[in-house]
Amino acid sequence: IGSMAHECTCDKQGRISLTPKLLEHAGISDRAVLLGAVTTIQVWNPEDWAQREMESEAGLDVIQAIQERGDDLTDILNRAVQT
């Protein structure tokens, strides 16, 4: 899963540099979407991200359902993936 992971540092202006191999793998040419997850970020092609992005309302519904019925977590997640 993490075979394409890459550790990088920011330059003096706070920019990161992606290798040509990573840009090609992600299908990025001129625009990118950055997604943060505490200590990591993911860099996506905007069109690819739009296809995978879960609608905000659907995500909130899943969180609420998990809180209300934690014992049915597998069923809840399966329904969320199918929508």
LUMVONU-196364 format. One record per residue: chain; x, y, z of N, C-alpha, C in turn; residue number from 1. Coordinates in steps of 0.2 Angstrom, whole numbers. Atoms other than C-alpha are relative to their C-alpha. Layout:
BEGIN
+--------+--------+---------+-------+---------+----------+-------+--------+---------+-------+-----+
| chaine | n.east | n.north |  n.up | ca.east | ca.north | ca.up | c.east | c.north |  c.up | num |
+--------+--------+---------+-------+---------+----------+-------+--------+---------+-------+-----+
|      A |      X |       Y |     Z |       X |        Y |     Z |      X |       Y |     Z | NUM |
...
+--------+--------+---------+-------+---------+----------+-------+--------+---------+-------+-----+
END
This chain:
BEGIN
+--------+--------+---------+-------+---------+----------+-------+--------+---------+-------+-----+
| chaine | n.east | n.north |  n.up | ca.east | ca.north | ca.up | c.east | c.north |  c.up | num |
+--------+--------+---------+-------+---------+----------+-------+--------+---------+-------+-----+
|      A |      4 |      -6 |     0 |       0 |        0 |     0 |      4 |       6 |     0 |   1 |
|      A |     -5 |      -6 |     0 |      14 |       12 |     4 |      6 |       0 |    -4 |   2 |
|      A |     -6 |       0 |     5 |      25 |        8 |   -10 |      2 |       6 |    -3 |   3 |
|      A |     -1 |      -7 |     4 |      23 |       25 |   -18 |      1 |       6 |     5 |   4 |
|      A |     -1 |      -5 |    -5 |      25 |       34 |    -1 |      7 |       3 |    -1 |   5 |
|      A |     -6 |      -4 |     1 |      38 |       48 |    -1 |      0 |       5 |     5 |   6 |
|      A |     -1 |      -5 |    -5 |      45 |       58 |    13 |      3 |       6 |    -3 |   7 |
|      A |     -3 |      -6 |     3 |      49 |       76 |     9 |      0 |       5 |     5 |   8 |
|      A |      0 |      -6 |    -5 |      53 |       92 |    17 |     -2 |       6 |    -4 |   9 |
|      A |      2 |      -6 |     3 |      47 |      110 |    13 |      7 |       4 |    -2 |  10 |
|      A |     -6 |      -5 |     1 |      59 |      123 |     5 |     -2 |       6 |     4 |  11 |
|      A |      0 |      -6 |    -4 |      61 |      140 |    12 |     -7 |       4 |    -1 |  12 |
|      A |      7 |      -4 |     1 |      44 |      146 |     5 |     -6 |      -5 |     2 |  13 |
|      A |      5 |       4 |    -2 |      35 |      131 |    12 |     -3 |      -5 |    -6 |  14 |
|      A |      2 |       4 |     6 |      33 |      121 |    -5 |      3 |      -7 |     1 |  15 |
|      A |     -2 |       6 |     0 |      35 |      103 |    -7 |      2 |      -2 |    -8 |  16 |
|      A |     -2 |       2 |     7 |      43 |       95 |   -23 |     -2 |      -7 |    -1 |  17 |
|      A |      2 |       7 |     1 |      36 |       79 |   -30 |      4 |      -2 |    -6 |  18 |
|      A |     -4 |       3 |     5 |      46 |       68 |   -41 |     -4 |      -1 |    -6 |  19 |
|      A |      3 |       1 |     6 |      42 |       65 |   -59 |     -4 |      -7 |     0 |  20 |
|      A |      3 |       6 |     0 |      38 |       47 |   -55 |     -7 |       0 |     4 |  21 |
|      A |      6 |      -1 |    -4 |      25 |       52 |   -41 |     -5 |       4 |    -4 |  22 |
|      A |      5 |      -4 |     4 |      17 |       65 |   -53 |     -3 |      -4 |    -5 |  23 |
|      A |      3 |       4 |     5 |      15 |       52 |   -66 |     -5 |      -5 |     3 |  24 |
|      A |      4 |       5 |    -3 |       8 |       39 |   -54 |     -7 |       3 |     2 |  25 |
|      A |      6 |      -3 |    -2 |      -5 |       51 |   -48 |     -4 |       4 |    -5 |  26 |
|      A |      3 |      -3 |     6 |      -9 |       58 |   -65 |     -1 |       8 |     1 |  27 |
|      A |      0 |      -7 |    -1 |      -5 |       76 |   -60 |      4 |       3 |    -5 |  28 |
|      A |     -4 |      -4 |     5 |       0 |       89 |   -73 |      1 |       7 |     3 |  29 |
|      A |     -1 |      -7 |    -2 |      -4 |      106 |   -67 |     -4 |       2 |     6 |  30 |
|      A |      3 |      -1 |    -7 |     -16 |      105 |   -52 |      0 |      -6 |     4 |  31 |
|      A |      0 |       5 |    -4 |     -17 |       95 |   -37 |     -5 |       1 |     6 |  32 |
|      A |      4 |      -1 |    -7 |     -28 |       92 |   -21 |      4 |      -3 |     5 |  33 |
|      A |     -3 |       3 |    -5 |     -20 |       90 |    -5 |     -5 |      -2 |     6 |  34 |
|      A |      4 |       2 |    -6 |     -28 |       80 |     9 |      4 |      -2 |     6 |  35 |
|      A |     -4 |       1 |    -6 |     -22 |       80 |    27 |     -3 |      -5 |     4 |  36 |
|      A |      2 |       5 |    -4 |     -23 |       66 |    39 |      5 |       0 |     6 |  37 |
|      A |     -4 |      -1 |    -6 |     -14 |       72 |    56 |      7 |       1 |    -2 |  38 |
|      A |     -7 |       0 |     1 |       4 |       68 |    51 |      2 |      -1 |    -7 |  39 |
|      A |     -2 |       2 |     7 |       3 |       64 |    33 |     -5 |       4 |    -5 |  40 |
|      A |      4 |      -3 |     5 |      -4 |       72 |    17 |      0 |      -5 |    -6 |  41 |
|      A |      0 |       3 |     6 |     -10 |       64 |     1 |     -1 |       5 |    -6 |  42 |
|      A |      0 |      -4 |     6 |      -8 |       72 |   -16 |     -4 |      -3 |    -6 |  43 |
|      A |      4 |       3 |     5 |     -22 |       69 |   -29 |     -1 |       4 |    -6 |  44 |
|      A |      3 |      -3 |     6 |     -27 |       73 |   -46 |     -7 |       2 |     1 |  45 |
|      A |      6 |      -2 |    -2 |     -42 |       84 |   -44 |     -6 |      -4 |    -3 |  46 |
|      A |      5 |       4 |     3 |     -53 |       74 |   -56 |     -1 |      -7 |     3 |  47 |
|      A |      0 |       7 |    -3 |     -48 |       57 |   -48 |     -3 |       1 |     7 |  48 |
|      A |      3 |      -1 |    -7 |     -52 |       64 |   -30 |     -8 |       1 |    -1 |  49 |
|      A |      7 |      -1 |     0 |     -69 |       70 |   -36 |     -4 |      -6 |    -1 |  50 |
|      A |      4 |       6 |     1 |     -74 |       53 |   -42 |      0 |      -4 |     7 |  51 |
|      A |      0 |       4 |    -6 |     -69 |       45 |   -25 |     -3 |       4 |     7 |  52 |
|      A |      2 |      -4 |    -6 |     -75 |       59 |   -13 |     -7 |      -2 |     2 |  53 |
|      A |      6 |       1 |    -3 |     -89 |       55 |    -2 |     -4 |       6 |     1 |  54 |
|      A |      4 |      -6 |    -1 |    -103 |       68 |    -1 |      0 |       1 |     8 |  55 |
|      A |      0 |      -2 |    -7 |    -102 |       77 |    16 |     -6 |      -3 |     4 |  56 |
|      A |      6 |       3 |    -3 |    -120 |       72 |    20 |      1 |      -7 |     1 |  57 |
|      A |      0 |       7 |    -1 |    -117 |       54 |    17 |      5 |      -2 |     5 |  58 |
|      A |     -5 |       1 |    -5 |    -101 |       55 |    28 |     -3 |       1 |     7 |  59 |
|      A |      3 |      -2 |    -6 |    -110 |       63 |    42 |     -5 |      -5 |     2 |  60 |
|      A |      5 |       5 |    -2 |    -124 |       50 |    41 |      3 |      -6 |     2 |  61 |
|      A |     -4 |       6 |    -2 |    -111 |       36 |    42 |      2 |       1 |     7 |  62 |
|      A |     -3 |      -1 |    -7 |    -103 |       44 |    58 |     -6 |       0 |     5 |  63 |
|      A |      5 |       1 |    -5 |    -120 |       46 |    66 |     -3 |      -7 |     1 |  64 |
|      A |      2 |       7 |    -1 |    -125 |       28 |    62 |      5 |      -4 |     4 |  65 |
|      A |     -5 |       3 |    -4 |    -109 |       22 |    69 |     -1 |       1 |     8 |  66 |
|      A |      1 |      -1 |    -7 |    -112 |       31 |    85 |     -6 |      -3 |     3 |  67 |
|      A |      7 |       3 |    -3 |    -130 |       25 |    87 |      0 |      -8 |     0 |  68 |
|      A |      1 |       7 |     0 |    -127 |        7 |    82 |      7 |      -3 |    -1 |  69 |
|      A |     -7 |       2 |     0 |    -108 |        3 |    85 |      0 |      -8 |    -2 |  70 |
|      A |     -1 |       7 |     0 |    -112 |      -16 |    85 |     -1 |      -2 |    -8 |  71 |
|      A |      1 |       1 |     7 |    -117 |      -15 |    66 |      5 |       4 |    -4 |  72 |
|      A |     -5 |      -4 |     4 |    -101 |       -6 |    60 |      1 |      -3 |    -7 |  73 |
|      A |     -1 |       3 |     7 |     -98 |      -18 |    46 |     -6 |       1 |    -5 |  74 |
|      A |      6 |      -2 |     4 |    -116 |      -16 |    39 |      0 |       7 |    -2 |  75 |
|      A |      0 |      -8 |     2 |    -115 |        3 |    40 |      6 |       1 |    -5 |  76 |
|      A |     -5 |      -2 |     5 |     -98 |        4 |    31 |     -1 |      -3 |    -7 |  77 |
|      A |      2 |       3 |     6 |    -104 |       -8 |    18 |     -5 |       4 |    -4 |  78 |
|      A |      5 |      -5 |     4 |    -119 |        3 |    14 |      3 |       6 |    -2 |  79 |
|      A |     -3 |      -6 |     2 |    -109 |       18 |    14 |      4 |       0 |    -7 |  80 |
|      A |     -4 |       1 |     6 |     -97 |       11 |     1 |     -4 |      -1 |    -6 |  81 |
|      A |      5 |       2 |     6 |    -112 |        5 |   -10 |     -3 |       7 |    -3 |  82 |
|      A |      3 |      -6 |     2 |    -119 |       23 |   -11 |      4 |       4 |    -4 |  83 |
+--------+--------+---------+-------+---------+----------+-------+--------+---------+-------+-----+
END
